[in-house]
């Protein structure tokens, strides 16, 4: 059975704060409103706002300068989220949007792969398809084998 992770109030607040910063178009180095203002705006305690800010600080979104306030980070932590997908709170819409993007890109890529495929590539793909049609081989193994064997253009 899959583990279900329910987000804590600070995690939910961090998501809401992240969305707010994105929607309000906060720029690098721009100062955020104070904790009291944010707590009222999100209808949570100051401690919850502090925890949310800490979460966003740890993921590279915010910088806290003691005595000066909280600021948008000079540069986002690109290594953990290069596309900034964690900033999007509506994960269902994100999933649909990503599928739409794949539908726009992948058919053209498949056409190019077919256009530039060598006889060796075609023979190799035919062999992979034979393996994938074997009902005795679990689907997960079939798919991973297929992906690992796709020729690089």
FINUGU-386328 format. One record per atom (N, C-alpha, C): x, y, z; atom name. Coordinates in nm, 4 decimals, always signed. Each point is the difference from the previous one (the first is absolute). Last residue first. Layout:
residues N
(palo (X,Y,Z),'CA')
...
***
This chain:
residues 153
(palo (+2.0132,+1.0008,-3.1287),'N')
(palo (+0.0243,+0.0639,-0.1299),'CA')
(palo (+0.1206,+0.0892,+0.0062),'C')
(palo (-0.1276,-0.4616,+0.2809),'N')
(palo (+0.0215,+0.1435,+0.0161),'CA')
(palo (+0.0331,+0.0571,-0.1351),'C')
(palo (-0.3017,-0.4589,+0.1385),'N')
(palo (+0.1219,+0.0579,-0.0581),'CA')
(palo (+0.0056,+0.1510,+0.0194),'C')
(palo (-0.2364,-0.3621,+0.3335),'N')
(palo (-0.0348,+0.0935,-0.1065),'CA')
(palo (+0.1271,+0.0617,-0.0554),'C')
(palo (-0.0414,-0.3166,+0.3775),'N')
(palo (+0.0521,-0.0421,-0.1298),'CA')
(palo (-0.0310,+0.0954,-0.1136),'C')
(palo (-0.1487,+0.0449,+0.4630),'N')
(palo (+0.1455,-0.0093,+0.0047),'CA')
(palo (+0.0608,-0.0347,-0.1355),'C')
(palo (-0.4743,+0.0176,+0.0533),'N')
(palo (+0.0572,+0.1335,+0.0168),'CA')
(palo (+0.1521,-0.0053,-0.0023),'C')
(palo (-0.2325,-0.4130,-0.0162),'N')
(palo (-0.0244,+0.0796,-0.1199),'CA')
(palo (+0.0686,+0.1359,+0.0088),'C')
(palo (+0.0049,-0.2785,+0.3770),'N')
(palo (+0.0873,-0.0544,-0.1041),'CA')
(palo (-0.0131,+0.0831,-0.1271),'C')
(palo (-0.2876,+0.0999,+0.3492),'N')
(palo (+0.1352,+0.0449,+0.0330),'CA')
(palo (+0.0991,-0.0520,-0.1036),'C')
(palo (-0.4498,-0.1402,-0.0443),'N')
(palo (+0.0138,+0.1426,-0.0242),'CA')
(palo (+0.1419,+0.0479,+0.0287),'C')
(palo (-0.1066,-0.4504,+0.0921),'N')
(palo (-0.0081,+0.0273,-0.1431),'CA')
(palo (+0.0269,+0.1468,-0.0276),'C')
(palo (-0.0345,-0.1388,+0.4444),'N')
(palo (+0.1280,-0.0408,-0.0588),'CA')
(palo (+0.0011,+0.0284,-0.1491),'C')
(palo (-0.4000,+0.0799,+0.2222),'N')
(palo (+0.1008,+0.0944,+0.0487),'CA')
(palo (+0.1366,-0.0342,-0.0592),'C')
(palo (-0.3690,-0.2939,-0.0858),'N')
(palo (-0.0023,+0.1248,-0.0766),'CA')
(palo (+0.1092,+0.0970,+0.0423),'C')
(palo (+0.0708,-0.5350,+0.0516),'N')
(palo (-0.0792,+0.1066,+0.0632),'CA')
(palo (+0.0129,+0.1314,-0.0756),'C')
(palo (+0.0392,-0.4825,-0.2292),'N')
(palo (+0.0913,+0.1014,+0.0516),'CA')
(palo (-0.0841,+0.1117,+0.0605),'C')
(palo (-0.2025,-0.3659,-0.2220),'N')
(palo (+0.0664,-0.0538,+0.1196),'CA')
(palo (+0.0967,+0.1000,+0.0629),'C')
(palo (-0.2517,+0.0658,-0.4184),'N')
(palo (-0.0839,+0.0171,+0.1189),'CA')
(palo (+0.0646,-0.0519,+0.1277),'C')
(palo (+0.2131,+0.2155,-0.4625),'N')
(palo (+0.0010,-0.1255,+0.0738),'CA')
(palo (-0.0816,+0.0168,+0.1284),'C')
(palo (+0.1127,+0.3470,-0.3226),'N')
(palo (-0.1277,-0.0667,-0.0251),'CA')
(palo (-0.0095,-0.1339,+0.0734),'C')
(palo (+0.3939,+0.2806,+0.0115),'N')
(palo (-0.1105,+0.0686,+0.0672),'CA')
(palo (-0.1339,-0.0677,-0.0230),'C')
(palo (+0.3927,-0.1573,-0.2203),'N')
(palo (+0.0133,-0.0232,+0.1442),'CA')
(palo (-0.1201,+0.0595,+0.0725),'C')
(palo (+0.0267,+0.0880,-0.4539),'N')
(palo (-0.0259,-0.1430,+0.0205),'CA')
(palo (+0.0062,-0.0336,+0.1490),'C')
(palo (+0.1204,+0.4332,-0.1332),'N')
(palo (-0.1452,-0.0200,-0.0056),'CA')
(palo (-0.0369,-0.1463,+0.0186),'C')
(palo (+0.4547,+0.1126,-0.0316),'N')
(palo (-0.0543,+0.0500,+0.1262),'CA')
(palo (-0.1509,-0.0214,+0.0039),'C')
(palo (+0.2186,-0.0979,-0.4006),'N')
(palo (+0.0340,-0.0984,+0.1033),'CA')
(palo (-0.0571,+0.0408,+0.1362),'C')
(palo (-0.0450,+0.3030,-0.3538),'N')
(palo (-0.0845,-0.1176,-0.0247),'CA')
(palo (+0.0266,-0.1083,+0.1042),'C')
(palo (+0.2746,+0.3804,+0.0038),'N')
(palo (-0.1334,+0.0296,+0.0518),'CA')
(palo (-0.0960,-0.1167,-0.0221),'C')
(palo (+0.4325,-0.0372,-0.1852),'N')
(palo (+0.0084,+0.0013,+0.1461),'CA')
(palo (-0.1376,+0.0265,+0.0626),'C')
(palo (+0.0428,+0.0368,-0.4663),'N')
(palo (+0.0088,-0.1409,+0.0405),'CA')
(palo (+0.0021,-0.0110,+0.1530),'C')
(palo (+0.0158,+0.4302,-0.1790),'N')
(palo (-0.1311,-0.0598,-0.0257),'CA')
(palo (-0.0017,-0.1457,+0.0451),'C')
(palo (+0.4091,+0.2344,+0.0195),'N')
(palo (-0.0939,+0.0515,+0.0997),'CA')
(palo (-0.1366,-0.0663,-0.0148),'C')
(palo (+0.3250,-0.0978,-0.3269),'N')
(palo (+0.0357,-0.0620,+0.1275),'CA')
(palo (-0.0975,+0.0432,+0.1099),'C')
(palo (-0.0334,+0.2050,-0.4262),'N')
(palo (-0.0514,-0.1378,-0.0016),'CA')
(palo (+0.0304,-0.0742,+0.1308),'C')
(palo (-0.0324,+0.5169,+0.0640),'N')
(palo (+0.0804,-0.0844,-0.0899),'CA')
(palo (-0.0642,-0.1389,-0.0048),'C')
(palo (-0.2351,+0.4997,+0.1095),'N')
(palo (+0.0347,-0.1338,+0.0468),'CA')
(palo (+0.0800,-0.0757,-0.1063),'C')
(palo (-0.2107,+0.4556,-0.0132),'N')
(palo (+0.1453,-0.0170,+0.0076),'CA')
(palo (+0.0445,-0.1395,+0.0448),'C')
(palo (-0.4679,+0.1223,-0.0486),'N')
(palo (+0.0657,+0.0536,-0.1196),'CA')
(palo (+0.1503,-0.0291,-0.0010),'C')
(palo (-0.2660,-0.1073,+0.3813),'N')
(palo (-0.0286,-0.0908,-0.1123),'CA')
(palo (+0.0727,+0.0445,-0.1266),'C')
(palo (+0.0311,+0.2766,+0.3748),'N')
(palo (+0.0700,-0.1258,+0.0277),'CA')
(palo (-0.0222,-0.0981,-0.1136),'C')
(palo (-0.2378,+0.4030,-0.0158),'N')
(palo (+0.1428,+0.0211,-0.0282),'CA')
(palo (+0.0807,-0.1277,+0.0233),'C')
(palo (-0.4544,-0.0094,+0.1123),'N')
(palo (+0.0144,+0.0131,-0.1453),'CA')
(palo (+0.1464,+0.0195,-0.0386),'C')
(palo (-0.1081,-0.0040,+0.4558),'N')
(palo (-0.0139,-0.1345,-0.0564),'CA')
(palo (+0.0171,+0.0039,-0.1515),'C')
(palo (-0.0067,+0.4098,+0.2247),'N')
(palo (+0.1224,-0.0739,+0.0315),'CA')
(palo (-0.0038,-0.1409,-0.0582),'C')
(palo (-0.3859,+0.2603,-0.0373),'N')
(palo (+0.1051,+0.0533,-0.0884),'CA')
(palo (+0.1318,-0.0721,+0.0247),'C')
(palo (-0.3631,-0.1050,+0.2850),'N')
(palo (-0.0227,-0.0483,-0.1373),'CA')
(palo (+0.1068,+0.0481,-0.0987),'C')
(palo (+0.0248,+0.1537,+0.4634),'N')
(palo (+0.0389,-0.1381,-0.0272),'CA')
(palo (-0.0329,-0.0508,-0.1401),'C')
(palo (-0.1183,+0.4550,+0.1825),'N')
(palo (+0.1407,-0.0244,-0.0311),'CA')
(palo (+0.0274,-0.1420,-0.0504),'C')
(palo (-0.4394,+0.1642,+0.1426),'N')
(palo (+0.0499,+0.0931,-0.1009),'CA')
(palo (+0.1398,-0.0385,-0.0493),'C')
(palo (-0.2069,-0.2412,+0.3501),'N')
(palo (-0.0737,-0.0253,-0.1238),'CA')
(palo (+0.0434,+0.0946,-0.1124),'C')
(palo (+0.1797,+0.0618,+0.4345),'N')
(palo (+0.0509,-0.1255,-0.0588),'CA')
(palo (-0.0683,-0.0288,-0.1321),'C')
(palo (-0.1615,+0.3622,+0.2448),'N')
(palo (+0.1325,+0.0300,-0.0553),'CA')
(palo (+0.0593,-0.1244,-0.0666),'C')
(palo (-0.4060,-0.0526,+0.2310),'N')
(palo (-0.0190,+0.0800,-0.1218),'CA')
(palo (+0.1337,+0.0310,-0.0673),'C')
(palo (+0.0127,-0.2110,+0.4166),'N')
(palo (-0.0456,-0.0939,-0.1029),'CA')
(palo (-0.0219,+0.0739,-0.1312),'C')
(palo (+0.1030,+0.2608,+0.3706),'N')
(palo (+0.1174,-0.0765,-0.0426),'CA')
(palo (-0.0362,-0.1034,-0.1061),'C')
(palo (-0.3493,+0.2496,+0.1963),'N')
(palo (+0.0837,+0.0858,-0.0840),'CA')
(palo (+0.1233,-0.0748,-0.0508),'C')
(palo (-0.2811,-0.2184,+0.3098),'N')
(palo (-0.0669,+0.0141,-0.1306),'CA')
(palo (+0.0837,+0.0840,-0.0952),'C')
(palo (+0.1563,-0.0377,+0.4417),'N')
(palo (+0.0062,-0.1289,-0.0677),'CA')
(palo (-0.0626,+0.0057,-0.1383),'C')
(palo (-0.0362,+0.3811,+0.2728),'N')
(palo (+0.1382,-0.0192,-0.0432),'CA')
(palo (+0.0131,-0.1309,-0.0771),'C')
(palo (-0.4066,+0.0873,+0.2074),'N')
(palo (+0.0156,+0.0824,-0.1202),'CA')
(palo (+0.1412,-0.0153,-0.0555),'C')
(palo (-0.0795,-0.2140,+0.4026),'N')
(palo (-0.0814,-0.0625,-0.1042),'CA')
(palo (+0.0119,+0.0777,-0.1305),'C')
(palo (+0.2117,+0.1678,+0.3905),'N')
(palo (+0.0732,-0.1118,-0.0595),'CA')
(palo (-0.0812,-0.0714,-0.1075),'C')
(palo (+0.0197,+0.4876,+0.2351),'N')
(palo (-0.1057,-0.0813,-0.0605),'CA')
(palo (+0.0656,-0.1135,-0.0783),'C')
(palo (+0.2788,+0.3241,+0.2093),'N')
(palo (-0.0738,-0.0751,+0.1021),'CA')
(palo (-0.1072,-0.0901,-0.0591),'C')
(palo (+0.5013,+0.2067,-0.1500),'N')
(palo (-0.1369,-0.0116,-0.0484),'CA')
(palo (-0.0785,-0.0873,+0.0968),'C')
(palo (+0.4701,+0.0786,+0.0377),'N')
(palo (-0.0681,+0.1264,+0.0270),'CA')
(palo (-0.1468,-0.0047,-0.0402),'C')
(palo (+0.3178,-0.3523,-0.0819),'N')
(palo (-0.0469,-0.0024,+0.1387),'CA')
(palo (-0.0724,+0.1292,+0.0368),'C')
(palo (+0.2144,-0.0624,-0.4269),'N')
(palo (-0.1304,-0.0667,+0.0101),'CA')
(palo (-0.0531,-0.0047,+0.1426),'C')
(palo (+0.4151,+0.1904,-0.2442),'N')
(palo (-0.0838,+0.0727,+0.0942),'CA')
(palo (-0.1373,-0.0622,+0.0185),'C')
(palo (+0.4017,-0.1457,-0.2632),'N')
(palo (-0.1138,+0.0576,-0.0706),'CA')
(palo (-0.0944,+0.0776,+0.0915),'C')
(palo (+0.3993,-0.2301,+0.1628),'N')
(palo (+0.0416,+0.0907,-0.1072),'CA')
(palo (-0.1157,+0.0652,-0.0743),'C')
(palo (+0.1009,-0.2291,+0.4764),'N')
(palo (-0.1227,+0.0240,-0.0755),'CA')
(palo (+0.0276,+0.0963,-0.1150),'C')
(palo (+0.3510,-0.1616,+0.2885),'N')
(palo (-0.1060,-0.0881,+0.0465),'CA')
(palo (-0.1302,+0.0173,-0.0779),'C')
(palo (+0.3921,+0.2629,-0.1005),'N')
(palo (+0.0398,-0.1401,-0.0050),'CA')
(palo (-0.1116,-0.0932,+0.0433),'C')
(palo (-0.0259,+0.4888,+0.0033),'N')
(palo (-0.0302,-0.0659,-0.1260),'CA')
(palo (+0.0353,-0.1472,-0.0014),'C')
(palo (-0.1217,+0.3995,+0.3510),'N')
(palo (+0.0775,-0.1232,+0.0073),'CA')
(palo (-0.0322,-0.0856,-0.1223),'C')
(palo (-0.0393,+0.5424,-0.0162),'N')
(palo (-0.0692,-0.1180,+0.0508),'CA')
(palo (+0.0937,-0.1194,-0.0025),'C')
(palo (+0.1492,+0.5145,+0.0672),'N')
(palo (-0.0227,-0.0973,-0.1072),'CA')
(palo (-0.0584,-0.1245,+0.0621),'C')
(palo (+0.0152,+0.3838,+0.2572),'N')
(palo (+0.0640,+0.0582,-0.1179),'CA')
(palo (-0.0113,-0.0935,-0.1193),'C')
(palo (-0.3743,-0.0156,+0.3846),'N')
(palo (+0.1391,-0.0394,-0.0196),'CA')
(palo (+0.0533,+0.0604,-0.1291),'C')
(palo (-0.3803,+0.2377,+0.2919),'N')
(palo (+0.0081,-0.1021,-0.1041),'CA')
(palo (+0.1483,-0.0301,-0.0226),'C')
(palo (-0.1167,+0.1759,+0.4814),'N')
(palo (+0.0115,+0.0448,-0.1388),'CA')
(palo (-0.0064,-0.1181,-0.0951),'C')
(palo (-0.0866,+0.1988,+0.5511),'N')
(palo (+0.0048,-0.1164,-0.0881),'CA')
(palo (-0.0086,+0.0478,-0.1435),'C')
(palo (+0.2040,+0.2836,+0.4453),'N')
(palo (-0.1224,-0.0563,-0.0552),'CA')
(palo (+0.0259,-0.1215,-0.0864),'C')
(palo (+0.2901,+0.2870,+0.3096),'N')
(palo (-0.0401,+0.0729,-0.1210),'CA')
(palo (-0.1295,-0.0521,-0.0602),'C')
(palo (+0.2188,-0.1864,+0.3971),'N')
(palo (-0.0103,+0.1439,+0.0256),'CA')
(palo (-0.0458,+0.0804,-0.1201),'C')
(palo (+0.2023,-0.4622,-0.1136),'N')
(palo (-0.0374,+0.0339,+0.1378),'CA')
(palo (+0.0025,+0.1520,+0.0198),'C')
(palo (-0.0947,-0.2677,-0.4462),'N')
(palo (+0.1090,+0.0827,+0.0507),'CA')
(palo (-0.0430,+0.0528,+0.1362),'C')
(palo (-0.1380,-0.4158,-0.3679),'N')
(palo (-0.0365,+0.0740,+0.1210),'CA')
(palo (+0.1234,+0.0746,+0.0473),'C')
(palo (-0.2019,-0.2192,-0.4893),'N')
(palo (+0.1171,+0.0260,+0.0840),'CA')
(palo (-0.0480,+0.0814,+0.1199),'C')
(palo (-0.2508,-0.3606,-0.3900),'N')
(palo (+0.0107,+0.1216,+0.0805),'CA')
(palo (+0.1342,+0.0087,+0.0701),'C')
(palo (-0.0970,-0.3592,-0.3020),'N')
(palo (-0.0899,+0.1022,-0.0522),'CA')
(palo (+0.0180,+0.1333,+0.0722),'C')
(palo (+0.2156,-0.4522,+0.0750),'N')
(palo (+0.0695,+0.0995,-0.0810),'CA')
(palo (-0.0874,+0.1095,-0.0565),'C')
(palo (-0.0860,-0.3829,+0.3149),'N')
(palo (-0.0033,-0.0417,-0.1402),'CA')
(palo (+0.0550,+0.1070,-0.0946),'C')
(palo (-0.0151,+0.0724,+0.4744),'N')
(palo (+0.0749,-0.1242,-0.0224),'CA')
(palo (-0.0033,-0.0448,-0.1452),'C')
(palo (-0.2563,+0.3742,+0.1356),'N')
(palo (+0.1426,+0.0334,+0.0102),'CA')
(palo (+0.0838,-0.1232,-0.0325),'C')
(palo (-0.4612,-0.0498,+0.0317),'N')
(palo (+0.0360,+0.0661,-0.1261),'CA')
(palo (+0.1458,+0.0462,-0.0008),'C')
(palo (-0.1691,-0.1961,+0.3952),'N')
(palo (-0.0087,-0.0993,-0.1077),'CA')
(palo (+0.0448,+0.0619,-0.1325),'C')
(palo (-0.0366,+0.2887,+0.3669),'N')
(palo (+0.1148,-0.0898,+0.0161),'CA')
(palo (+0.0019,-0.1059,-0.1103),'C')
(palo (-0.3706,+0.2818,+0.0265),'N')
(palo (+0.1157,+0.0738,-0.0511),'CA')
(palo (+0.1256,-0.0869,+0.0094),'C')
(palo (-0.3868,-0.1704,+0.1922),'N')
(palo (-0.0139,+0.0018,-0.1463),'CA')
(palo (+0.1188,+0.0713,-0.0634),'C')
(palo (-0.0277,+0.0032,+0.4680),'N')
(palo (+0.0314,-0.1349,-0.0489),'CA')
(palo (-0.0085,-0.0068,-0.1520),'C')
(palo (-0.1306,+0.4020,+0.2055),'N')
(palo (+0.1453,-0.0208,+0.0183),'CA')
(palo (+0.0415,-0.1370,-0.0536),'C')
(palo (-0.4588,+0.0940,+0.0085),'N')
(palo (+0.0688,+0.0782,-0.1050),'CA')
(palo (+0.1503,-0.0183,+0.0112),'C')
(palo (-0.2547,-0.1917,+0.3376),'N')
(palo (-0.0217,-0.0732,-0.1262),'CA')
(palo (+0.0681,+0.0730,-0.1149),'C')
(palo (+0.0055,+0.2107,+0.4168),'N')
(palo (+0.0861,-0.1183,+0.0021),'CA')
(palo (-0.0150,-0.0816,-0.1288),'C')
(palo (-0.2841,+0.3702,+0.0722),'N')
(palo (+0.1363,+0.0423,-0.0378),'CA')
(palo (+0.0942,-0.1194,-0.0026),'C')
(palo (-0.5126,-0.1164,-0.0858),'N')
(palo (+0.0801,+0.0633,+0.1048),'CA')
(palo (+0.1361,+0.0436,-0.0551),'C')
(palo (-0.4301,-0.0111,-0.3270),'N')
(palo (+0.0745,-0.0975,+0.0798),'CA')
(palo (+0.0794,+0.0755,+0.1066),'C')
(palo (-0.2619,+0.1626,-0.4080),'N')
(palo (-0.0836,-0.0437,+0.1112),'CA')
(palo (+0.0641,-0.1159,+0.0772),'C')
(palo (+0.1650,+0.2825,-0.3770),'N')
(palo (-0.0226,-0.1439,-0.0201),'CA')
(palo (-0.0810,-0.0623,+0.1129),'C')
(palo (+0.1015,+0.4699,+0.0081),'N')
(palo (-0.0403,-0.0253,-0.1386),'CA')
(palo (-0.0350,-0.1475,-0.0230),'C')
(palo (+0.1800,+0.1410,+0.4170),'N')
(palo (-0.1381,+0.0460,-0.0172),'CA')
(palo (-0.0515,-0.0352,-0.1398),'C')
(palo (+0.4481,-0.0943,+0.0881),'N')
(palo (-0.0834,-0.0846,+0.0854),'CA')
(palo (-0.1473,+0.0391,-0.0136),'C')
(palo (+0.3239,+0.2674,-0.2161),'N')
(palo (-0.0186,-0.1292,-0.0675),'CA')
(palo (-0.0911,-0.0922,+0.0806),'C')
(palo (+0.1198,+0.4094,+0.1955),'N')
(palo (-0.0838,+0.0246,-0.1188),'CA')
(palo (-0.0293,-0.1315,-0.0717),'C')
(palo (+0.3007,-0.0167,+0.3571),'N')
(palo (-0.1350,+0.0298,+0.0499),'CA')
(palo (-0.0962,+0.0201,-0.1174),'C')
(palo (+0.4640,-0.0646,-0.0938),'N')
(palo (-0.0660,-0.1218,+0.0474),'CA')
(palo (-0.1432,+0.0256,+0.0443),'C')
(palo (+0.2027,+0.3441,-0.3602),'N')
(palo (+0.0396,-0.0551,+0.1292),'CA')
(palo (-0.0828,-0.1218,+0.0397),'C')
(palo (+0.0842,+0.1156,-0.5247),'N')
(palo (-0.0666,+0.0639,+0.1142),'CA')
(palo (+0.0438,-0.0682,+0.1297),'C')
(palo (+0.3548,-0.0318,-0.3849),'N')
(palo (-0.1356,-0.0474,+0.0255),'CA')
(palo (-0.0640,+0.0831,+0.1098),'C')
(palo (+0.4073,+0.1391,-0.3629),'N')
(palo (-0.0364,-0.0288,+0.1387),'CA')
(palo (-0.1468,-0.0423,+0.0090),'C')
(palo (+0.3683,-0.0593,-0.4194),'N')
(palo (-0.1136,+0.0793,+0.0472),'CA')
(palo (-0.0426,-0.0466,+0.1394),'C')
(palo (+0.3512,-0.2032,-0.2813),'N')
(palo (+0.0409,+0.1079,+0.0887),'CA')
(palo (-0.1128,+0.0842,+0.0550),'C')
(palo (-0.1048,-0.2598,-0.4381),'N')
(palo (+0.1165,-0.0314,+0.0833),'CA')
(palo (+0.0394,+0.1217,+0.0813),'C')
(palo (-0.5071,+0.0034,-0.1414),'N')
(palo (+0.1298,-0.0094,-0.0689),'CA')
(palo (+0.1105,-0.0364,+0.0988),'C')
(palo (-0.5699,-0.0678,-0.0405),'N')
(palo (+0.1117,+0.0463,+0.0823),'CA')
(palo (+0.1306,-0.0267,-0.0741),'C')
(palo (-0.5016,-0.0514,-0.1276),'N')
(palo (+0.1195,+0.0281,-0.0801),'CA')
(palo (+0.1133,+0.0615,+0.0822),'C')
(palo (-0.4518,-0.1825,+0.1163),'N')
(palo (+0.0275,+0.1426,+0.0200),'CA')
(palo (+0.1283,+0.0442,-0.0706),'C')
(palo (-0.1314,-0.4560,-0.0119),'N')
(palo (-0.1105,+0.0766,-0.0580),'CA')
(palo (+0.0216,+0.1501,+0.0120),'C')
(palo (+0.3152,-0.2950,+0.2023),'N')
(palo (+0.0013,-0.0176,-0.1453),'CA')
(palo (-0.1061,+0.0887,-0.0659),'C')
(palo (+0.0140,-0.0183,+0.4666),'N')
(palo (+0.1209,+0.0679,-0.0486),'CA')
(palo (+0.0081,-0.0063,-0.1527),'C')
(palo (-0.3469,-0.2404,+0.2091),'N')
(palo (-0.0210,+0.1443,+0.0157),'CA')
(palo (+0.1193,+0.0778,-0.0574),'C')
(palo (+0.0332,-0.4674,+0.0270),'N')
(palo (-0.0928,+0.0406,-0.1062),'CA')
(palo (-0.0222,+0.1512,+0.0016),'C')
(palo (+0.2528,-0.1775,+0.3496),'N')
(palo (+0.0747,-0.0122,-0.1252),'CA')
(palo (-0.0867,+0.0430,-0.1186),'C')
(palo (-0.2036,-0.0298,+0.4177),'N')
(palo (+0.0896,+0.1154,-0.0039),'CA')
(palo (+0.0804,-0.0005,-0.1297),'C')
(palo (-0.2749,-0.3701,+0.0843),'N')
(palo (-0.0815,+0.1192,-0.0263),'CA')
(palo (+0.0865,+0.1250,-0.0122),'C')
(palo (+0.2143,-0.4015,+0.1222),'N')
(palo (-0.0509,-0.0097,-0.1371),'CA')
(palo (-0.0806,+0.1243,-0.0373),'C')
(palo (+0.1438,-0.0348,+0.4419),'N')
(palo (+0.1154,+0.0253,-0.0874),'CA')
(palo (-0.0425,-0.0078,-0.1461),'C')
(palo (-0.3172,-0.1181,+0.3201),'N')
(palo (+0.0202,+0.1449,-0.0008),'CA')
(palo (+0.1186,+0.0367,-0.0889),'C')
(palo (-0.0848,-0.4530,+0.0725),'N')
(palo (-0.1080,+0.0570,-0.0814),'CA')
(palo (+0.0172,+0.1513,-0.0128),'C')
(palo (+0.2963,-0.2169,+0.2856),'N')
(palo (+0.0270,-0.0392,-0.1392),'CA')
(palo (-0.1053,+0.0561,-0.0942),'C')
(palo (-0.0569,+0.0671,+0.4692),'N')
(palo (+0.1099,+0.0804,-0.0544),'CA')
(palo (+0.0340,-0.0359,-0.1453),'C')
(palo (-0.3356,-0.2619,+0.2136),'N')
(palo (-0.0442,+0.1377,-0.0222),'CA')
(palo (+0.1154,+0.0883,-0.0493),'C')
(palo (+0.0522,-0.5120,-0.1159),'N')
(palo (-0.0246,+0.0736,+0.1237),'CA')
(palo (-0.0469,+0.1418,-0.0348),'C')
(palo (-0.0735,-0.4394,-0.3225),'N')
(palo (+0.0851,+0.1142,+0.0299),'CA')
(palo (-0.0419,+0.0660,+0.1305),'C')
(palo (-0.0327,-0.5266,-0.1523),'N')
(palo (-0.0827,+0.1175,+0.0162),'CA')
(palo (+0.0909,+0.1150,+0.0399),'C')
(palo (+0.0734,-0.4909,-0.2510),'N')
(palo (+0.0622,+0.1075,+0.0756),'CA')
(palo (-0.0941,+0.1191,+0.0010),'C')
(palo (-0.0164,-0.5658,-0.0716),'N')
(palo (-0.0630,+0.1270,-0.0323),'CA')
(palo (+0.0622,+0.1058,+0.0889),'C')
(palo (+0.1582,-0.5075,-0.1997),'N')
(palo (-0.0017,+0.0936,+0.1127),'CA')
(palo (-0.0615,+0.1306,-0.0468),'C')
(palo (-0.1163,-0.4939,-0.2133),'N')
(palo (+0.0805,+0.1209,-0.0126),'CA')
(palo (-0.0113,+0.0856,+0.1259),'C')
(palo (-0.0362,-0.5485,-0.0358),'N')
(palo (-0.0843,+0.1177,+0.0000),'CA')
(palo (+0.0892,+0.1245,+0.0000),'C')
***
